[in-house]
Amino acid sequence: MRVNILVGGPVEMVPQDEILNRKDEPWVAADYCATRLLQWGIKPVAAIGDFDSTSDDEFAKLKSQLAEIEIFPPEKDFTDTQLGVKLAIDKYQPDQIDIFGATGGRLDHLLSNLFLPLEEDFADYLTKIQFIDRQNTVNYYRPGEYEITKLAGMKYLAFVNLTPVRGLTLVDEKYPLKDWSGNIPFSWSSNEFVGEKNHFSFTDGVIAVIQSCDQLGN
């Protein structure tokens, strides 16, 4: 099962068409995103947050339509994204968690979201978490050998070392790399696919793979 999560990043970065294509799948909404999903004709299975940006009338509508609402104080120990992922895991134990609205806007929010899968609470789901916006997809990998498929509309390919990494090899990308190791976070950015499928491998660490494009998609 795939669970989708909408959190409160800039709406212009959210691929609304892709979200509408998933309207029959489970959705978890953070804070005002519950209202946004209802406006788009999607009823989330749960909403979570402090709801300080939701009006009294909007919150009354949420209470009348949603089966599960979890309210937290504004001063809390977890971000809205963390709360949404925790709820998705506890409620569904999904095979895949796709997160929308987690990029753009404040840089501290972006970094918090990017590093979220490394946290102990989510480590078991690291390879099952994906971030999606109108210009990027982010997937996470543990050591191994992989084949990746080029997504429609995505020109660029980046390999981001989130931890010390050993043996990174880009086999058949436009700019290959052989048996590279390093101890600091580093982004091998602006690489590109050769063909529709490419391969990479590494022996230690955690890597995020980003497919991206210059122009905003739908």
N, C-alpha and C positions, 0 to 999 in steps of 0.2 A: 504493500500500500504506500502511496505517496501522499504526504501531507504538505500543504502550502501554507506559508506564513506571510502576512503583509504587515510590515512595520512602517514607522512614520517618517521615512526619508522624503525628499522632494518628489512630488507627484509627477513632475515632468520626466523623471528618470524611470518611472514605472511603466513597463510594457502592458498597457491595459488590454490590448488585443489578446495577448497570451494569457492574461488572467481570465478574461471572459471565456477563452477556450477551455478553461479548467473549472468552470462554474459548478460542475457536478461532483467535483472532488472535495475532500475535506479542506476547510480553510480555518486557520487560527488568526485572529486579528488583534493587533496591539493598539490599545487606546482608541484614538479617533478613527483608525483604520476600520473598525467595526462599522461605524457609520458610513464610511466610504464604500465598503463592500456592499452594504445594503443599497446604497444609491446606485451601484452598478448591477443590482439584481442578484447578488450572491449573499446567501445567508451563512455566515460563519458558524462552525460547530461550537466555537468558544471565543470569547473576547477577554482580554487581560490588560491591566494597566491601572493608572490612577485616574484616568478619564477627566483630567483637569481641562483639556481642550474640547470636551464634549459638552454641549449645552444641556440644560435640564430637559428640554423637550426631546432632544436627540437621545439622551440617556433613557428617558421614559420609553421611547420607541425600541431601544435595544432590549430593555427589560421585558417588553411585551412580545418580542420576536425570537430572542435567543434563549437557548436552554441553559447555557453556562456562561456566567460572567464572574470573573475573579478581580476584585478591587484591591489595589495596593496603595499605600500612602506615597506621596511624591518623593519623600526621603526614604528610599529603599536600597537594599544591598545589591539588586540585580537590575540590569538594563531591560527595557521592554523586549529586545530581541532575545536575551537570555531567558526571560520568563516565557516567551512564546515557544521557544525550542524545548524548554523543560516540560511545558504543558503537552506539546505534541508527542514527546517521548513517553511521558507518563500515561497519556490517554490511549495512544495507538501503537507504540513500539514500531514505527513505520520503517519501511525499506528505504525510503528516500524522503528528505526534507528539503524543499525548495523555498528559499527566502527572497521575498521581493521588498523593495523599499528600504534596503539596508545600506545603500550607497548614495553618494552625493551629499551636499550640505556640509555639516560640520566634520572636520577631519578627525576629531577624537572619536566620534561615533563610528566613522568608517573603520578606523584601526581597531576599535573594540570589536566590531563585527567580524573583521578579517581574521582576528586571532581567536575568536570564540571557539572554533572546533578544537583548538589546542588545550582548552581548559579541561580539568579532570572530570567535571560533570558531564562533558560532551565527548570525551575522547573515544568512547566506543562507537560514536556516530560520525567520526571525522570524515570517513570516506563516503558517508551517505548524505552529507550536507552540501547544498549547492546555492550560491548566490546568483541572482539573475537581475539585470536591469536592461535598459534599452541599448546599451553599448557593450555590455560585458556579461560573461558567465565565469564563475569561479568554482573550481572543483579541487578537492584535496586528495593527496596520495601519500601512502606509506611506501616503504622500499619495495621494489619489484620491477617487472618488465611490463610495459603497457603499450597498447595501440589506442590512439585517440582519433576521433572522426571530426572533420571540419564542420562547423555549424554554418547554416546558411547565413550569408550576410556578414560573417566575421572574417576580417582580413588578417588580423594580427594574433600572435601566439606568444605568451610569456610563461616562463617557468620561474616561480618565486620561492626561494629557499626561506622558509619560515623558522627553521632551526639549523644547527650545524648539519651539513649534508656531505655525504661521501659518494663518490663514483657516479656523479651525474653525467649521463651520456645521452645526447640528442642525436639519434641515429640518422634520420633522413629528413630533417627539417631544412629550411632554406639556409640557416646558419648552424651547422653541426657543432657538436661539442663532445669531447671524449674524456671520460673518467676524471671529471673536475670535482674537487673537494674544497670546502670552505667552512669557516666557523661563525660567520656573521650572516644575518639576513641579507639577501641579495636578490635583485630581480633581473633575470635575463629577459629583457623586454624587446618588443618590436621584432621578434622572430615571425616566421610565416610558415604555413603548410606548404609542402610540395605534394600536390595531388590532394585527394580527399581524406587520406589516412596517413598518419605518421606515427613514429614510435619513439619511446624514450625509456630510460631505466636509471635506477640509482640504488645504492646498497644500504644507506642509512639516512635517517632524518625524515622531515615532513616537507612536502612541496605543494604549493598551490599552482594550478595551471589555469591561466586566464586566456580566454578567447575574446577578442574585442574588435571594434570598428571605430572609425572616426566620426561617423554621422549617427545621429539618433535614429533608431528604428522604431517600429510601431509597438 
